């Protein structure tokens, strides 16, 4: 197995212990804030300080690419939608723009593999790897050189964002056919039968679901015997999945907390954890989507989603919705009074 990033060190255990001790002194019954307490400990450990600092510069990065497997009729929308939605996100009109604003985050969209001849603006298209990925049902998604370029792009984008002051990262996706590639990746890494993990993606009907399942079976047949995550990204992933894997892994290398979104991002993260063992400790799952493969990937990563709102949009939207919960977790640990400060007794009724 290839581990391009090496083992990633864990978040600060001493800060986590201090955060748990502080939680025990706050004016509330122990454990009464439930998951908020765990999230506050996680942020404190990632920052290496207790109480943790309020998150000021959360950043969503949406990785956009087309997938050749869309030609097999696996999506309810035509491939043209990818380029159109990139422009929509850039103009601020997509769901991720609205939800990120509510959560106090900013959005960046990148074309790493959209199948358009005319490039987007330099800011969007500067990291393009290729025009669309290969049809994974019949050919590799990427060449070895393209795979290396995509992973390097993800690493570079993570570095750019952290160096610019981002204190929490969110990965998002946009691309017609990407749930087919993501499901293939999860099925291969988790050793699952396609029928157990294939979902409706953009909302395909029964015939579309059957075509999608067949395409995934064909892609898995092409990948049979392969367990190396890098090889699987090349054979059955795509420029976006490889870039997101690099992005998620590098965020952990840079000791920066990251919220995962839905199936496509989490499939990339599943590969990233194999490439950078220990990276998952720097991540939280923003939500659980309706895609069956997403639940499988979360289980393999040992991550419990913050939200479950029956969403399946992508773009980073589920993670953006979870961000205010993380803000609340940090605020309670930072700003609540302790029993001593408030003069509240810790005695219980006998």
Residue pairs with C-beta under 8 A, 6 or more apart in sequence:
1 227
1 228
1 229
1 274
2 228
2 229
2 230
2 231
2 275
3 274
3 275
3 276
3 277
4 151
4 230
4 249
4 275
4 276
5 249
5 250
5 253
5 275
5 276
5 279
6 276
7 276
7 277
7 278
8 249
8 252
8 253
8 276
8 277
8 278
8 279
8 281
8 282
9 255
9 278
10 278
10 281
11 42
11 45
11 46
11 48
11 255
11 281
11 282
12 44
12 45
12 46
12 47
12 48
12 49
13 45
15 44
15 45
15 47
15 48
15 49
15 50
16 41
16 42
16 44
16 45
18 44
18 50
19 40
19 41
19 44
19 45
19 50
19 51
19 52
19 333
20 41
22 50
22 51
22 333
22 338
23 30
23 33
23 37
23 40
23 41
23 333
24 30
25 338
25 339
25 340
26 332
26 333
26 336
26 337
26 338
26 339
27 336
27 337
27 338
27 339
27 342
27 344
28 336
31 37
33 329
33 332
35 304
35 306
35 325
35 329
36 325
36 328
36 329
36 332
37 329
37 333
38 329
39 284
39 306
39 325
39 326
39 329
39 330
40 52
40 329
40 330
40 332
40 333
41 333
42 257
42 284
43 52
43 55
43 257
43 326
43 329
43 330
44 50
44 51
44 52
44 333
46 255
46 256
46 257
46 282
47 53
47 167
47 257
48 255
50 333
51 333
51 334
52 330
52 333
52 334
53 167
53 330
53 334
54 327
54 330
54 331
54 334
55 167
55 168
55 323
55 326
55 327
55 330
56 167
57 106
57 164
57 165
57 166
57 167
57 168
58 103
58 104
58 105
58 106
58 166
58 167
58 168
58 169
58 170
58 323
59 105
59 106
59 107
59 108
59 161
59 166
59 168
59 169
59 170
60 96
60 100
60 105
60 106
60 107
60 108
60 170
60 171
60 172
60 316
60 319
60 320
61 107
61 108
61 109
61 110
61 157
61 161
61 169
61 170
61 171
61 172
61 247
61 316
62 89
62 96
62 107
62 108
62 109
62 110
62 172
62 173
62 174
62 315
62 316
63 110
63 112
63 154
63 171
63 172
63 173
63 174
63 240
63 243
63 244
63 247
64 82
64 85
64 86
64 89
64 109
64 110
64 111
64 112
64 113
64 114
64 173
64 174
64 175
64 240
65 82
65 111
65 112
65 113
65 114
65 129
65 132
65 133
65 175
65 178
65 238
65 239
65 240
65 243
66 79
66 82
66 113
66 114
66 115
66 131
66 132
66 133
66 175
66 176
66 177
67 132
67 133
67 135
67 136
67 141
67 175
67 176
67 177
67 178
67 180
67 181
67 238
68 132
68 133
68 134
68 135
68 136
68 139
68 141
68 177
69 135
69 136
69 137
69 177
69 180
69 181
69 215
69 219
70 78
70 79
70 176
70 177
70 180
71 135
72 135
72 137
72 180
72 211
72 212
72 214
72 215
73 208
73 211
74 177
74 180
74 201
74 204
74 208
74 211
74 212
74 215
75 176
75 177
75 180
75 201
75 202
75 204
75 208
76 201
76 202
76 203
76 204
76 205
76 208
77 176
77 202
78 176
79 115
79 132
79 176
79 177
81 176
82 114
82 115
82 174
82 175
82 176
83 114
83 115
83 116
83 120
85 94
85 174
86 109
86 111
86 114
86 120
86 124
86 174
87 120
88 94
89 96
89 97
89 107
89 109
89 174
89 315
90 109
90 120
90 121
90 124
94 315
95 313
95 315
95 317
96 107
96 172
96 315
96 316
96 317
96 320
97 107
99 317
99 320
99 321
100 106
100 107
100 316
100 320
102 320
102 324
103 320
103 321
103 323
103 324
103 327
104 323
104 324
104 327
105 170
105 320
105 323
107 172
107 316
108 161
109 124
109 174
110 124
110 127
110 153
110 157
110 243
111 119
111 120
111 124
111 125
111 127
111 128
112 127
112 128
112 129
112 150
112 153
112 239
112 240
112 243
113 128
113 129
113 130
113 131
113 132
113 133
113 150
113 175
113 238
113 239
113 240
114 120
114 128
114 131
114 132
114 175
115 131
115 132
116 131
117 131
119 125
119 128
127 153
127 156
127 157
127 243
129 142
129 146
129 149
129 150
129 153
129 239
129 242
129 243
130 142
130 146
130 239
133 141
133 142
133 181
133 237
133 238
133 239
133 240
134 140
134 141
134 142
136 180
136 181
136 184
136 215
136 219
136 222
136 235
136 236
136 237
136 238
137 214
137 215
137 218
137 219
137 222
138 218
138 222
140 234
140 235
141 181
141 233
141 234
141 235
141 236
141 237
141 238
141 239
142 150
142 233
142 234
142 237
142 238
142 239
142 242
143 234
144 234
146 234
146 239
147 230
147 233
147 234
147 242
150 233
150 239
150 240
150 242
150 243
150 246
151 230
151 233
151 242
151 243
151 245
151 246
152 246
153 243
153 246
154 242
154 243
154 244
154 245
154 246
154 247
154 248
154 249
154 250
155 246
155 247
155 249
155 250
157 243
157 247
158 169
158 246
158 247
158 248
158 250
158 251
158 253
158 254
158 256
159 250
159 254
161 169
162 169
162 251
162 254
162 256
166 256
167 256
167 257
168 256
168 257
168 258
168 259
168 323
168 326
169 247
169 251
169 256
169 257
169 258
169 259
170 258
170 259
170 261
170 286
170 316
170 319
170 320
170 323
171 244
171 247
171 248
171 258
171 260
171 261
171 265
171 268
171 269
171 316
171 319
172 261
172 265
172 314
172 315
172 316
172 317
172 319
173 240
173 244
173 261
173 262
173 264
173 265
173 314
173 315
173 316
174 314
174 315
175 238
175 240
175 264
176 202
178 238
178 240
178 241
178 264
178 314
179 199
179 201
179 202
179 263
179 264
179 291
179 293
180 201
180 212
180 215
180 216
180 219
181 219
181 236
181 237
181 238
181 241
181 264
181 267
182 241
182 263
182 264
182 266
182 267
182 268
182 293
183 194
183 197
183 198
183 199
183 212
183 216
183 263
183 267
183 291
183 293
184 216
184 219
184 220
184 223
184 236
185 232
185 233
185 236
185 237
185 241
185 267
185 268
185 270
185 271
186 192
186 197
186 263
186 266
186 267
186 270
186 293
186 294
186 296
186 297
187 193
187 194
187 197
187 216
187 220
187 293
188 220
188 223
188 226
188 227
188 232
188 236
189 227
189 229
189 232
189 270
189 271
189 274
189 297
189 300
190 197
190 270
190 296
190 297
190 300
192 293
192 296
194 213
194 216
194 217
194 220
195 213
196 292
196 296
197 292
197 293
197 296
198 209
198 212
198 213
198 216
198 292
198 293
199 263
199 290
199 291
199 292
199 293
199 294
199 312
200 208
200 209
200 290
200 291
200 312
201 212
201 291
201 312
204 211
204 212
219 235
219 236
220 236
222 235
222 236
223 231
223 232
223 235
223 236
226 232
226 235
229 245
229 270
229 271
229 272
229 274
229 275
230 271
230 275
232 271
233 241
233 242
233 245
233 271
234 242
237 245
237 268
237 271
240 264
240 268
241 264
241 267
241 268
241 271
242 268
244 264
244 265
244 268
244 269
244 272
245 268
245 269
245 271
245 272
245 275
246 272
247 268
248 258
248 260
248 265
248 268
248 269
248 272
248 279
248 283
249 272
249 273
249 275
249 276
249 279
251 257
251 258
251 279
251 282
251 283
252 258
252 276
252 278
252 279
252 280
252 281
252 282
252 283
253 276
253 279
255 282
256 282
257 282
257 283
257 284
258 282
258 283
258 284
259 283
259 284
259 285
259 286
259 319
259 322
259 323
259 326
260 266
260 269
260 283
260 284
260 285
260 286
260 303
260 319
261 286
261 287
261 314
261 315
261 316
261 317
261 318
261 319
262 287
262 289
262 291
262 294
262 311
262 312
262 313
262 314
262 318
263 289
263 291
263 293
263 294
263 297
263 312
263 314
264 314
265 314
265 316
265 319
266 285
266 294
266 297
266 298
266 301
267 293
267 297
269 279
269 280
269 283
269 297
269 301
270 297
270 300
270 301
272 279
273 279
273 280
273 301
280 301
280 302
280 303
283 301
283 303
284 303
284 306
284 322
284 326
285 298
285 301
285 303
285 304
285 305
285 306
286 305
286 306
286 307
286 318
286 319
286 320
286 321
286 322
286 323
287 305
287 306
287 307
287 308
287 309
287 311
287 318
287 319
287 321
287 322
288 294
288 295
288 298
288 305
288 307
288 308
289 311
289 312
289 318
290 310
290 311
290 312
291 312
298 304
298 305
306 322
306 325
306 326
307 318
307 321
307 322
307 325
309 318
309 321
311 317
311 318
311 321
337 344
339 345
339 346
